Amino acid sequence: MYYQFSDFYKRDVSFVFDDENNNIEYSIFNEGISIDGKEDILYQVDKIDDYISSYDLLPTIGPILVSKKFKELFLELSDKQIQFIPATIKDEKGNENNDFFALNILNIVSCMNMKTSVTEKTRYGTLKIKKLMFIANSLKNLDIVRMKEHLSYIIVNQNFKDKCSENNLNGIHFMEEGYSIYTDV
């Protein structure tokens, strides 16, 4: 079974990739290629919460942010399926947090079943997925991928989900195949 991987956080906030101060474009994280991670990836947020360290996945605009615990748990996937790049989060008062890593997903896989999924084109020509169904065995031996049909979607297998659950990772939500917030599907 496959799942869409997403985040949840105590308050409605996003940790935003700092376009002005990063030396790379965040779109490179959607290409499935290894990135030279010599410099920290910078993020901005209104304030760094006291409880930030209790989360293993943060809501972002740009590349996903994961904790040291997440990194240690999935280190065996490094350089094959994912890459961890050190990150610095700065808030409006100048406070910093260096406990997270930008997650670069190295595999892009076509895994959406176009016949059974429910989609529509937006007025901008992009694909809106109302109900996501997967192609059986499309991830093969991969645990985590970026979905080719919509690069913002991260898809994981049962093994990945179970490992997150067994290790009590916080801030992670898994949406099952067929899940939908829409009532007209």
N, C-alpha and C positions, 0 to 999 in steps of 0.2 A: 504494500500500500504506500502511496505517496501523499505528501502534504505540502501545502503552501506554508512557508516559514515567514512569520511576521512578529512584530514587537508589540508590547503594551507597557505603559509607564504610568506612574501614579498621577501625574498631571499632564495636561494637554500642552506639550512642548516638543520642539524638534531641535536636535543638535545639528547645526547647519554647516556644511562644508564651506570653508572660507575661500571663496573664489579669488579674492584679491591677494591673499597672502600665501596660497599654495602654488607651488611651481608646476603643478600638473592640473589638467582638466579632470573633473570628476567623471566625465563620460568615459574615460579610459578604463574605469572599473567595470564598465558594461561590455568590454571587448573580450574577456576571457583570456587575457594575456598576463604574464608575470610583469610586475612593476618594480623598478629600481627603488627600493624603500629606504634610501639613505637618510632622508629627511622625514621628520614627523609630519603626519597629515594634520592640518589645523582645522578646528571646528569652533564655531561661536554658539553661545547660548545666553539667554538673559541672565540666568543665575545658576551656579552649581549647587545643587541640592545636597543637604546633609546625608540623604539616603541613597545617593547615586551609586555608592560602592556596593549596595545590596542588589544591584541589577547586573545581569550578564549580557543583556542586549539593550541598546538604547535606540529610541526613535530618531531617525536621521533624515535630513534632506541631503542626499549624496551617499557615499559609501557607508555601509553598515558599521556600527561600532559595537565591539564585543569586549568582554572582560578578560582579565588574566586567567580566571578560572576556566572560561570558555576556551581560551587558547590552549591551556594545558590539557584539557579534556580531548581536544581534537588535533593535537600536535602531530599525530601520525598521518593526518591528511595533508600536512604542510607540503608545499611545492608540487603536489600531485593534483589536489582538488581545491585547495585554498591557500591563501597567502595572508600572513598577519603583518601589518605595517604599523609601527608605533604612531600613536595619535596624541595630540595635545588639545584639550578642550579649554577655551577661555570664556569667561563671562564678562558682563558689562563693567564690573568693578575691577577687572584685571586678575581675578583669581584663576588659577590653573589646576587642571587635573590631568595627570599623565598615566592613568591606570587602565586605559582602554586602547584597543587596536582597531584600525580600519581593516575590514575583512574584504579581501579580493577573491572572488570566486573564479576559478580557472577553467571551468567547463561550461559551455553553452550547449544545451541539448533541446532538440525539438521533442516535446513530450505532451503537448496539448492535443487531445482528440478533437479535431475540428468538427467532426460529424455529431458528437454527442454533447459538446460544450455549448453553452448559450452565450452568444456574443452579439455586439452591434458596433457599427462604425460611428464614431462621434462626428460632430460637424467639422472637426479639425482633421478628420481622416485617420484618427488613431483607433485602436481596437479597445473596446470596453468589454471586459469579461464579466458576465453576469453569473455564470455558473461554470466552474472549471472541472473538466473531466480529463483524465490522463490516458495516454497510450500505454497499454500494459508492457512491462519490462523495458520501457524506453530509457531508463537511467542505467540499465545494465548493472555494472558493479560500482557505480558512483553513489556516494552518500548525499552530496549536495551539488546542485547545478543552478545556473541561471536559465530560465525558460526562454528558448529562442523566439517563440511567438510573441512574447512580451517581456523584454529584458529586465523590467523592474520586479518580476516575480522570481522568488527563490523557492526552489522545490527540493524537498529532502525525502529520504526513504524512511522506512520504519525503524531501521537500525539507528539512524541519526536521532529520530524523535525519542526512541527508547532511552538512548544514552543521555539526552537532555533531561528527561523525566527522572531517571534513576539517580542522577547527580543533582537534582533539585535546582536546575538553572532557572533564574528568575528573569521575567520580562520577555519571555518567549511564548508565542502563541502559534499553534499549528491548526490550520484549517483543512479539514478532510475534503477529499474529492467530493464534488457535488454541493459543497456548502455555498449558500447564497444569502445575501441580505435582501435580495429583490423578491417581491411577491408575485411578479408577473412571469416567472420562468417555469 
